[in-house]
Amino acid sequence: MRAKSDQRRAFTLVEVLATIVLIAIVIPVAMQGVTLATRMASHSKRQIQASCLAKSKLSELVASQAWQNTARSGNFGRDWPDYEWKLESSSWRLSSVYELAVRVSWQGPASVENRSVLLSTLVYAEND
């Protein structure tokens, strides 16, 4: 008979199998969470970039008063090839006040349609 101090402790087959089953359940769920977080971070980044581009384009059009006689759409060149902008203007409550809106759009993932950000402001037209 062996003494108790000579006995070695080891995992049983049942414990090893239970651990493998638990890992097989947890890892796919964790990976799905990581994938979702990565996708949302990418969407947020693109939305922030589009907001900054819309703000910049709207400021440029208002400061130069080019909104009255310039192209109503375009892109941002080689620096931002995935983004396009479109200017929308409409008469507001007063005849000499206009609402300007710049919509910046980009192509979403294949399963999603185009995404866009709309930024607007009011301007006073001095020519009227």
N, C-alpha and C positions, 0 to 999 in steps of 0.2 A: 504494500500500500504506500502511495506517495504522500508526502507531507503537504499540507495546505500551501506552504510557501513555494513549493515547486510548481504548482499549477499555473498555467498561463491563461490569460483571458484573451479571447478572440471573438470576432463577430460571427454570428450564426448566419446560415444561408438565408433564413427568413428576414433577418435584419438588413442584409445586403440587398435583397430583392425589394423590400419595402422602401429603402432609400432610393433605389433606381426608379421605382414607380413614382415616388414623390418628385424626383428631379425631372422625370419625363412630363409631369403635369405642370410644374412651375416654370421651366425654361421657356416653353412656347408662349406662355402668358406674359412673361417678362420681356421677351423679344418683341411681342406685339406692342407692348407699352413703349418700348424704346423706338420702334418704327413710327408709332403715332406721334410721339414727342418730337422726333426728327422732322416729320412732315409738317407739324404745326409750327416749328421753329422756322422752317423754310418759307412757309406761307406768311408768317409774321414779318420776316426779313423783306420779302418782296413787297408786302403792303406798305411797310415803312419807306422803302425806296420809292415806291410810286407816290406816296404822300409828299415826300420831299421834292420829287420832280414836278408834281402838280403845283406845289407852292411856288417853286422857282419859276415855272412857266407863267403862272398867273401874275406873279409880281412883275415879271418881264413885260408881259402884255399891257398891264395897267400903267407901269412907269413910262413906257415908251408910247403909250396910247395907240399901239399897233393893233389893238383889238378891233378898231374901227375899220381898218382897211388892209388887213393882212390875211394870210392863209388861215383857214379855220381848223386845220388839222396838220399833223406831221409826226415825225419821230424825233428821238433825241440823239441821233447820229451813232457813230461807232462806240461811243462810251456807254450807251445804254441801248443796245440793239433790240432788246426784247420788249421795250415799252413804246407805246404810241400815245399821242395826245389829241384831243378834240376840243375845240372851243365852242361853247354854246352861250348865246346871249339872248336876252329877252328884255323887253321894256318892263319896267317895274311900275309901281303905282303912280309915280310922277313921270311926266313925259321926258324929262332930261336925265332920269336915273335909270341905269340899266343893271341888270343882274348878269354877271359873267360867271360862267362855270367852266372849269377845265376838268375833263375826264381823262385820266391816264389809265390805259388798259394794258394787260399782258396776258399771254396764253397760260392758262392753268395746266395742271396735269392732264393727261390724255382722257381721263374719265370725267373731267370737269370742263365746263365751258370757260370762255374768257372771264378773267377777273378784272375789276376796275375800282378806282377810287375817284370820287367826285369832290372837288373843292370849289367853293363859290364865294363871291364878294359882290358888293354894290359899288358902282362907279358913277360919277357925274360926267356927262358928256357936255363939254364946253361948246361944241359946234351947234347944238340945238337951240 
